[in-house]
Amino acid sequence: MTDLLTLQKSFILSHLKKGDVCADFTMGNGHDTAFLSKAVGESGRVYAFDIQESALASTRKTLESEGCPQNYTLILDSHHNAKKYIGEKIKAGMFNLGYLPGSGKKELTTKRETTLPAVKDAIEMLDSDGILLIAVYPGHAEGELEGIMLKEYLSTLSRFEMSVSKFRIVNSPTSPYFFIVEKK
């Protein structure tokens, strides 16, 4: 059976190399941050964002326990403010929308009004041959609406500049799915 997480990582790794700059726009518990940190190595750079102190603490623990290089900056701010912190092109970016797993705060989710500007900025920050992965969780109302909004927006991007794909398990409509935006 297809493992979406493994598939996501293979797409990201096809664009990343040691020394690249990337961003985890929704750090959560830090698993994507750790993955990116290891992928770009000591000479690379990872920016990670979340609005919850508990996410930064959890991410810091994950990074330390996994022996990640000291190539990351953890930022307590919304992903829609990323351009204030990242002054360079990124080779990869990851969004894992929804709520912080294990927090018990399912009502505290990413929101359309910040997600769309964050995605637009992330696309603008992409370097040539860069990739953006956006995981959507339609199992809750805001997640379903975020997915619809993103599909509408991403379908307007020029196919001569970007390639946009959607990966979804067809016979499981509430399962997570993801978009991939690749800059040509």
C-alpha positions as CSV (number, residue, x, y, z in Angstrom):
1,M,0.0,0.0,0.0
2,T,1.2,3.5,-0.7
3,D,2.7,5.3,2.3
4,L,2.1,9.0,1.7
5,L,4.8,10.1,4.1
6,T,7.5,8.1,2.3
7,L,6.2,9.4,-1.0
8,Q,6.4,13.0,0.3
9,K,10.0,12.6,1.4
10,S,11.1,11.0,-1.9
11,F,9.7,14.0,-3.8
12,I,11.5,16.5,-1.4
13,L,14.8,14.5,-1.6
14,S,14.8,14.6,-5.4
15,H,15.2,18.4,-5.1
16,L,17.5,18.8,-2.0
17,K,21.2,18.5,-1.6
18,K,23.7,19.3,1.2
19,G,24.0,23.0,1.7
20,D,20.5,24.0,0.5
21,V,18.1,26.3,2.3
22,C,14.6,25.1,3.2
23,A,11.7,25.8,5.5
24,D,9.2,23.9,7.6
25,F,6.3,26.3,7.6
26,T,4.4,24.3,10.3
27,M,6.9,22.7,12.6
28,G,4.5,20.9,14.9
29,N,6.5,18.2,16.7
30,G,9.5,18.7,14.5
31,H,9.6,15.6,12.4
32,D,9.6,17.5,9.1
33,T,12.2,19.9,10.6
34,A,14.5,17.0,11.5
35,F,14.0,15.4,8.1
36,L,15.0,18.7,6.4
37,S,17.9,19.3,8.8
38,K,19.4,15.9,8.0
39,A,18.8,16.3,4.3
40,V,20.7,19.6,3.9
41,G,23.4,18.8,6.4
42,E,25.7,21.0,8.4
43,S,26.3,23.4,5.6
44,G,22.5,23.8,4.9
45,R,19.9,26.0,6.6
46,V,16.4,25.2,7.9
47,Y,13.8,27.8,9.1
48,A,10.9,26.4,11.1
49,F,7.7,28.2,12.1
50,D,4.9,27.6,14.6
51,I,2.7,29.8,16.8
52,Q,2.8,27.5,19.8
53,E,5.6,27.5,22.4
54,S,4.9,23.8,23.0
55,A,5.7,23.1,19.3
56,L,9.1,24.8,19.6
57,A,9.9,22.8,22.8
58,S,8.7,19.5,21.2
59,T,10.7,20.3,18.0
60,R,13.8,21.2,19.9
61,K,13.6,17.8,21.7
62,T,13.1,15.9,18.4
63,L,16.1,17.7,16.8
64,E,18.3,16.9,19.8
65,S,17.2,13.3,20.2
66,E,17.7,12.6,16.4
67,G,21.2,14.2,16.5
68,C,20.4,16.8,13.9
69,P,23.1,19.3,12.9
70,Q,22.8,22.8,14.4
71,N,21.6,24.2,11.0
72,Y,18.1,25.3,12.1
73,T,16.3,28.4,13.3
74,L,13.1,27.8,15.3
75,I,10.7,30.7,15.0
76,L,7.7,31.4,17.2
77,D,5.6,33.1,14.7
78,S,3.0,32.4,12.0
79,H,4.0,30.9,8.7
80,H,2.4,33.9,7.0
81,N,5.2,36.0,8.4
82,A,8.0,33.8,7.0
83,K,9.3,36.5,4.6
84,K,10.3,38.6,7.6
85,Y,12.8,35.9,8.6
86,I,13.9,34.3,5.4
87,G,15.8,36.7,3.2
88,E,17.0,34.1,0.6
89,K,15.6,31.6,-1.9
90,I,14.6,28.2,-0.6
91,K,15.0,24.9,-2.3
92,A,12.2,23.2,-0.4
93,G,9.4,24.0,1.8
94,M,6.9,21.9,3.8
95,F,3.5,22.6,5.1
96,N,1.7,20.1,7.3
97,L,-1.6,21.8,7.8
98,G,-4.1,21.1,10.6
99,Y,-3.5,21.0,14.4
100,L,-0.5,20.1,16.5
101,P,-0.6,16.3,17.0
102,G,-0.7,15.3,20.6
103,S,-1.5,18.8,21.9
104,G,-5.2,18.0,22.7
105,K,-6.0,21.3,21.1
106,K,-7.8,20.2,17.9
107,E,-9.6,23.6,17.8
108,L,-6.3,25.4,17.3
109,T,-5.6,24.7,13.6
110,T,-4.0,26.4,10.6
111,K,-6.5,28.8,9.1
112,R,-7.2,29.8,5.5
113,E,-6.6,33.5,6.1
114,T,-2.9,32.8,7.1
115,T,-2.3,29.6,5.0
116,L,-3.0,31.2,1.6
117,P,-0.6,34.2,2.1
118,A,2.0,31.8,3.5
119,V,1.7,29.5,0.5
120,K,1.9,32.4,-1.9
121,D,5.0,33.7,-0.2
122,A,6.6,30.3,-0.1
123,I,6.1,29.9,-3.8
124,E,7.6,33.3,-4.4
125,M,10.6,32.3,-2.2
126,L,11.2,29.1,-4.2
127,D,14.5,28.8,-6.0
128,S,14.7,27.3,-9.5
129,D,14.1,23.6,-9.3
130,G,12.6,24.2,-5.9
131,I,9.7,22.2,-4.4
132,L,6.9,23.0,-2.0
133,L,4.9,20.2,-0.3
134,I,1.6,21.0,1.3
135,A,-0.1,18.3,3.3
136,V,-3.9,18.8,3.8
137,Y,-6.1,17.2,6.4
138,P,-9.7,17.2,5.2
139,G,-11.0,15.3,8.2
140,H,-12.1,18.5,10.0
141,A,-14.1,21.4,8.6
142,E,-11.2,24.0,8.4
143,G,-8.9,21.4,6.8
144,E,-11.5,20.6,4.1
145,L,-11.9,24.3,3.3
146,E,-8.1,24.9,3.3
147,G,-7.8,22.1,0.7
148,I,-10.5,23.5,-1.5
149,M,-9.0,27.0,-1.3
150,L,-5.5,25.7,-2.1
151,K,-6.7,23.7,-5.1
152,E,-8.5,26.8,-6.5
153,Y,-5.4,29.0,-6.0
154,L,-2.8,26.5,-7.2
155,S,-4.8,25.8,-10.4
156,T,-4.2,29.4,-11.4
157,L,-0.4,29.1,-11.4
158,S,1.2,29.2,-14.9
159,R,2.1,25.7,-16.0
160,F,5.1,27.2,-17.8
161,E,6.6,28.3,-14.5
162,M,5.3,25.7,-12.0
163,S,4.2,22.1,-12.0
164,V,1.4,21.4,-9.5
165,S,0.3,17.9,-8.6
166,K,-2.2,16.5,-6.1
167,F,-1.7,13.1,-4.5
168,R,-4.8,11.6,-2.8
169,I,-6.1,8.2,-1.9
170,V,-9.3,8.2,-3.9
171,N,-11.3,5.7,-1.9
172,S,-10.7,7.4,1.4
173,P,-12.1,11.0,1.1
174,T,-11.2,12.1,4.7
175,S,-7.6,10.8,4.5
176,P,-4.8,13.4,4.3
177,Y,-3.5,14.3,0.8
178,F,-0.9,16.6,-0.5
179,F,0.0,19.1,-3.2
180,I,3.4,19.4,-4.7
181,V,4.5,22.7,-6.3
182,E,7.7,22.4,-8.4
183,K,9.3,25.5,-9.8
184,K,10.7,25.0,-13.3
